[in-house]
Amino acid sequence: MTKPDILCIGSVLWDIIGRAGTAMPLGADVPGRITRLPGGVALNIATTLRRFGLRPALLSCVGRDADGEDLVSACQQTGLITDMLYRSADLPTDRYMAIEGAKGLIAAVADARSLETAGERILTPLRDGRLGSPAAPWTGLIALDGNLTALLLSDIAASPLFAGADLRVAPASPGKAERLLPLICHPRATLYVNLEEAGLLCQTRFAAAPDAAQGLLARGALRVLVTDGGRACADGMAGHGIITDAPPPVPVTRVTGAGDAFMAAHLVAEMRGTGRAAALAVALRAAADHVSRGIGS
């Protein structure tokens, strides 16, 4: 088995995206385009990492239904390691559905019930020797997303299986941000959140990303990166202060997956020894490229 460069743990599913090029008020029924693409936070991050030449392994739940077979095949064709996926005959492959208009995301529904039901079974390779064990845990990078249950994320925060890892954590969505509360003070975790998610984790509202980064550091976070759409982004590190940068202005073609592209590009830049400021600029450029690229391109 090929040794992975990084583990991507969380949602691996089908993204069903409906997009119209016009503004859409509540109840709108307009022409547009509907696409189905491999998605989910963990898979989006893994796919971007693969484009940078890394070999990510996916730890998630994918059904043995037709959707699951198609999804695993698509992952394999892009060079992702799928050998350690939990494949269930009883659970259907998860899906995400989003509606996007000219001004961005209007609404989305994430159906990750199979991932949530599978629970700790997706982590079996970390304990059975394939990737690690309680006595010899995985010591590399792990990208972890908040589509896991609050209980499992709490267990991960205290688990010896993750004690040696460089944890990079994303909430998946504002609706799941508070699931990450047990990981805020983890001594090896870097959090990637947007402004709204940072506010939810700190139970307040922030006016800008630097304020949010300061708030998370004050709550005990080791490292945080806070994005705010087209506005300034902040990288805060305990004992090393906060730096900021702004994304380049680009036309917005899609928004789903932009945060995942940001996180993956930042990970790669830091793996290559890039400094904080340069890594932040690389990540912002990757996110800008993502939102300006046409769906399916």
C-alpha positions in Angstrom: 0.0 0.0 0.0 1.2 3.5 -0.9 1.9 5.5 2.3 -0.3 8.6 2.2 1.2 12.1 2.5 -1.9 13.3 4.5 -5.1 11.9 5.8 -8.4 13.6 5.0 -11.1 12.6 7.4 -14.8 13.6 7.0 -17.3 13.9 4.3 -16.9 12.2 0.9 -20.2 12.6 -1.0 -21.8 13.9 -4.2 -22.3 17.7 -4.5 -25.5 18.6 -6.4 -25.2 22.2 -7.3 -27.9 24.3 -8.9 -26.7 27.7 -10.1 -28.5 30.6 -11.8 -26.7 33.7 -13.1 -29.4 36.0 -11.7 -30.4 37.2 -8.3 -32.9 34.8 -6.7 -35.5 35.9 -4.1 -37.2 33.4 -1.9 -39.4 31.1 -4.0 -37.7 32.0 -7.3 -38.0 29.5 -10.2 -35.4 30.4 -12.8 -33.4 28.8 -15.6 -29.9 27.6 -14.6 -27.5 24.7 -14.5 -27.5 21.7 -12.2 -24.3 19.7 -11.8 -23.2 16.6 -9.8 -19.6 16.6 -8.7 -17.6 14.6 -6.2 -17.6 16.7 -3.1 -17.6 16.9 0.7 -15.1 18.9 2.7 -12.6 16.0 3.2 -12.8 15.1 -0.5 -12.6 18.7 -1.7 -9.4 19.2 0.3 -8.0 15.8 -0.9 -8.7 16.7 -4.5 -6.9 20.0 -4.2 -3.9 18.4 -2.4 -3.7 15.9 -5.3 -3.4 18.7 -7.8 -0.4 19.8 -5.9 1.2 16.4 -6.3 0.4 14.9 -2.9 -1.2 11.5 -2.2 -4.0 11.9 0.3 -5.9 9.0 1.8 -9.6 9.3 2.5 -11.2 8.2 5.8 -15.0 8.3 5.5 -18.1 6.3 4.9 -19.2 5.6 1.3 -22.1 3.3 0.5 -22.0 0.2 -1.7 -24.8 1.6 -3.8 -24.5 2.8 -7.4 -23.7 6.3 -6.2 -21.0 5.0 -4.0 -19.4 2.9 -6.7 -19.3 5.9 -9.0 -17.9 8.1 -6.3 -15.1 5.7 -5.3 -14.2 5.2 -9.0 -14.1 9.0 -9.5 -11.8 9.3 -6.5 -9.5 6.6 -7.8 -9.2 8.2 -11.2 -7.8 11.3 -9.6 -5.2 9.4 -7.7 -6.7 9.5 -4.2 -6.2 6.6 -1.9 -9.6 5.0 -1.2 -8.5 1.6 0.3 -9.3 2.7 3.9 -12.8 4.0 3.3 -15.5 2.4 5.4 -17.8 0.8 2.8 -21.3 0.0 4.1 -23.9 -2.2 2.4 -26.6 -0.8 4.7 -25.9 3.0 4.5 -26.5 5.1 1.3 -23.9 7.4 -0.1 -24.2 10.9 1.4 -25.2 13.9 -0.7 -25.0 17.7 -0.5 -27.4 20.0 -2.3 -26.8 23.8 -2.8 -28.5 26.6 -4.7 -26.3 29.5 -5.8 -27.3 32.7 -7.4 -25.5 35.7 -8.8 -24.7 36.9 -5.3 -23.5 33.6 -4.0 -24.9 30.8 -1.9 -28.7 31.0 -1.3 -29.3 27.8 0.6 -27.8 24.3 1.1 -28.7 21.0 2.7 -26.0 18.5 3.7 -27.1 14.9 4.1 -24.2 13.3 6.0 -26.3 10.8 7.9 -24.3 7.8 6.8 -21.0 9.4 7.9 -22.6 10.3 11.2 -24.0 6.8 11.6 -20.7 5.1 10.8 -19.1 7.1 13.5 -15.8 5.8 14.9 -15.7 2.9 12.3 -14.2 5.3 9.8 -11.2 5.6 12.1 -10.4 1.9 12.2 -7.2 2.2 10.0 -5.7 4.6 12.7 -5.9 1.9 15.3 -5.5 -1.4 13.6 -1.9 -0.8 12.4 -2.6 0.2 8.8 -2.0 3.9 9.6 -1.2 3.7 13.3 -2.2 2.4 16.6 -2.7 3.7 20.2 0.9 2.8 20.9 2.3 4.2 17.7 -0.1 6.9 16.4 0.0 8.6 13.1 2.4 11.5 13.3 1.7 13.3 10.0 -0.8 15.8 8.7 -4.6 15.2 9.1 -7.3 17.4 7.6 -10.4 16.9 9.7 -13.9 18.3 9.0 -16.8 19.0 11.2 -19.3 16.7 9.4 -18.4 14.1 12.1 -20.7 14.1 15.1 -20.0 16.2 18.1 -19.5 13.1 20.2 -16.9 11.7 17.8 -15.1 15.1 17.5 -15.0 15.2 21.3 -13.5 11.7 21.4 -10.9 12.7 18.8 -9.8 15.7 20.9 -8.8 13.3 23.7 -7.8 10.3 21.7 -4.2 8.9 21.7 -4.7 8.1 18.0 -4.4 11.8 17.2 -1.8 12.7 19.9 1.1 12.9 17.4 -0.7 14.4 14.4 -0.6 17.9 12.9 -4.4 18.5 13.0 -5.9 20.9 10.5 -9.6 21.4 11.2 -12.5 22.9 9.4 -16.1 23.2 10.6 -17.8 22.2 7.2 -20.5 24.9 7.7 -21.6 27.5 10.2 -24.4 25.1 11.3 -21.8 22.6 12.5 -19.2 25.0 13.8 -20.0 24.5 17.5 -19.1 20.8 17.1 -15.5 21.9 17.1 -15.6 23.4 20.6 -13.6 20.4 22.1 -10.8 21.0 19.6 -10.3 24.7 20.2 -7.6 24.1 22.9 -6.1 21.1 21.3 -2.3 21.6 21.5 -1.7 20.4 17.9 -4.7 21.8 16.1 -5.0 24.6 13.5 -8.6 25.8 12.9 -9.8 27.1 9.5 -13.0 29.0 9.9 -14.9 31.9 8.3 -16.1 35.0 10.2 -19.5 33.6 11.1 -18.1 30.3 12.3 -15.5 32.1 14.5 -18.4 34.0 16.1 -20.3 30.9 16.8 -17.3 29.3 18.4 -16.8 32.4 20.6 -20.5 33.0 21.2 -20.3 36.5 19.9 -20.1 38.5 16.6 -17.0 39.9 15.1 -16.7 42.8 12.8 -13.6 41.5 10.9 -11.3 38.5 10.6 -8.5 39.9 12.8 -10.9 40.5 15.6 -12.2 36.9 15.2 -8.7 35.5 15.2 -7.9 37.4 18.4 -11.1 36.1 20.0 -10.2 32.5 19.2 -6.6 32.8 20.5 -8.0 34.3 23.7 -10.1 31.2 24.1 -7.0 29.0 24.0 -6.6 28.2 20.3 -3.0 27.5 19.2 -3.5 28.6 15.5 -6.4 30.0 13.6 -7.1 31.1 10.0 -10.2 33.2 9.6 -11.6 34.1 6.2 -14.3 36.7 5.4 -15.3 36.3 1.7 -13.7 39.1 -0.3 -12.6 41.0 2.7 -9.3 40.7 4.7 -8.3 37.3 6.1 -6.3 36.7 9.3 -3.8 34.2 10.5 -3.4 34.1 14.3 -0.8 32.1 16.1 -0.4 31.9 19.9 2.7 33.8 20.9 3.4 35.1 17.3 0.6 37.5 16.8 -1.9 38.1 13.9 -1.1 38.7 10.2 -3.6 39.7 7.6 -4.0 39.8 3.8 -6.8 40.4 1.4 -7.9 38.1 -1.5 -7.5 39.4 -5.0 -10.7 40.7 -6.6 -12.2 38.2 -9.1 -15.6 37.6 -10.6 -17.6 35.0 -8.6 -18.7 32.0 -10.6 -19.2 29.6 -7.7 -18.7 29.6 -3.9 -19.1 26.0 -2.8 -15.7 24.5 -1.9 -13.9 27.9 -1.7 -12.9 27.4 1.9 -11.7 23.9 1.2 -9.5 25.2 -1.6 -8.1 27.8 0.7 -7.3 25.2 3.4 -5.7 22.7 1.0 -3.5 25.4 -0.6 -2.4 26.7 2.8 -1.5 23.2 3.9 0.7 22.5 0.9 2.4 25.9 1.2 3.3 25.2 4.8 4.4 21.6 4.0 6.9 23.1 1.5 8.3 25.4 4.2 6.7 28.6 3.0 6.5 31.4 5.6 3.3 32.5 7.2 2.6 35.6 5.1 3.5 33.9 1.8 1.4 30.8 2.7 -1.6 33.0 3.4 -1.2 34.7 0.1 -1.0 31.4 -1.7 -4.2 30.2 0.0 -6.1 33.4 -0.9 -5.1 33.1 -4.5 -6.2 29.4 -4.6 -9.6 30.4 -3.2 -10.0 33.2 -5.7 -9.1 30.9 -8.5 -11.7 28.5 -7.3 -14.6 30.9 -7.1 -13.8 32.4 -10.5 -13.5 29.1 -12.3 -16.7 27.7 -13.9 -18.5 24.8 -12.4 -17.0 21.5 -13.6 -13.9 23.1 -15.0 
